[in-house]
């Protein structure tokens, strides 16, 4: 209970502090800032040096978009969607850990107990279960972050989704969330591998002495968590862009594969990484803190 309470409190504090990063990241991922395909390819503009250039929208970066939001919409807009975010923290964490522990307990009876395969399958099942049950909350959050003043509250946004798209509308983007489970799996596999290397290095330095975890050890674990999360995020990040596009109002984006191909074809492969810097700024410190807190709780529990 204490572990779950600390996790929820940590998640709540993290959601509040990183909400501006979440809003900027979502805006960068959306189609509102994406350059539209040129309908008349023959239309060109003559440049200063005599060459011809095609018209297009300028690329907007993280800091530039942050400045635009502050100037045009105010500080309050950087916290749009915070309500659904706070509402979703507790159930998403509770569902995830309950599904993870339940799946792991069953798999330990049929597979090698506490093996990598058990951890990977348990993490995947927990991620899919949590994504399925909490997708309506995250869809409302995304809509609020994208639609400016159209929806003034989470309830108004939810009613708008229901009247226009029905219950099915609340599950737009859930397939992209399923694809995003790979990020969690990659993160945990890399983290466990790096943690094992740290243990081996410690035993190599002090082979005959059993040491209790020190501050230096926890710093190493935080570094391992940060590196593994950064690698996992970069590898699996395109699902984040696809998920945001699928959650937008409209019918242009219909499925995970169709959206992935459409964005890559119209905007280029790099468009699938729009908002990555804001995502890393938000996720890496959070992952490091969460993992070292988890390791500390496990260590204290074994001493009791």
Rosetta blueprint (number, residue, H / E / L):
1 X L
2 X H
3 X H
4 X H
5 X H
6 X H
7 X H
8 X H
9 X H
10 X H
11 X H
12 X H
13 X H
14 X H
15 X H
16 X H
17 X H
18 X L
19 X H
20 X H
21 X H
22 X H
23 X H
24 X H
25 X H
26 X H
27 X H
28 X H
29 X H
30 X L
31 X H
32 X H
33 X H
34 X L
35 X L
36 X L
37 X L
38 X L
39 X L
40 X L
41 X L
42 X L
43 X L
44 X L
45 X E
46 X E
47 X L
48 X L
49 X L
50 X L
51 X L
52 X E
53 X E
54 X L
55 X L
56 X L
57 X L
58 X L
59 X L
60 X L
61 X L
62 X H
63 X H
64 X H
65 X H
66 X H
67 X H
68 X H
69 X H
70 X H
71 X H
72 X H
73 X L
74 X L
75 X H
76 X H
77 X H
78 X H
79 X H
80 X L
81 X L
82 X H
83 X H
84 X H
85 X H
86 X H
87 X H
88 X H
89 X H
90 X H
91 X H
92 X H
93 X H
94 X H
95 X H
96 X H
97 X H
98 X H
99 X H
100 X H
101 X H
102 X H
103 X H
104 X H
105 X H
106 X H
107 X H
108 X L
109 X L
110 X L
111 X L
112 X L
113 X L
114 X L
115 X L
116 X H
117 X H
118 X H
119 X H
120 X H
121 X H
122 X H
123 X H
124 X H
125 X H
126 X H
127 X H
128 X H
129 X H
130 X H
131 X H
132 X H
133 X H
134 X H
135 X H
136 X H
137 X H
138 X H
139 X H
140 X H
141 X H
142 X H
143 X H
144 X H
145 X H
146 X H
147 X L
148 X L
149 X L
150 X L
151 X L
152 X L
153 X L
154 X H
155 X H
156 X H
157 X H
158 X H
159 X H
160 X H
161 X H
162 X H
163 X H
164 X H
165 X H
166 X L
167 X H
168 X H
169 X H
170 X H
171 X H
172 X L
173 X L
174 X H
175 X H
176 X H
177 X H
178 X H
179 X H
180 X L
181 X H
182 X H
183 X H
184 X H
185 X H
186 X H
187 X H
188 X H
189 X H
190 X H
191 X H
192 X H
193 X H
194 X H
195 X H
196 X H
197 X H
198 X H
199 X H
200 X H
201 X H
202 X H
203 X H
204 X H
205 X H
206 X L
207 X L
208 X L
209 X L
210 X L
211 X L
212 X L
213 X L
214 X L
215 X H
216 X H
217 X H
218 X H
219 X H
220 X H
221 X H
222 X H
223 X H
224 X H
225 X H
226 X H
227 X H
228 X H
229 X H
230 X H
231 X H
232 X H
233 X H
234 X H
235 X H
236 X H
237 X L
238 X H
239 X H
240 X H
241 X H
242 X H
243 X H
244 X H
245 X H
246 X H
247 X H
248 X L
249 X L
250 X L
251 X L
252 X L
253 X L
254 X L
255 X L
256 X H
257 X H
258 X H
259 X H
260 X H
261 X H
262 X H
263 X H
264 X H
265 X H
266 X H
267 X H
268 X L
269 X H
270 X H
271 X H
272 X H
273 X H
274 X L
275 X L
276 X H
277 X H
278 X H
279 X H
280 X H
281 X H
282 X H
283 X H
284 X H
285 X H
286 X H
287 X H
288 X H
289 X H
290 X H
291 X H
292 X H
293 X H
294 X H
295 X H
296 X H
297 X H
298 X H
299 X H
300 X H
301 X H
302 X H
303 X H
304 X L
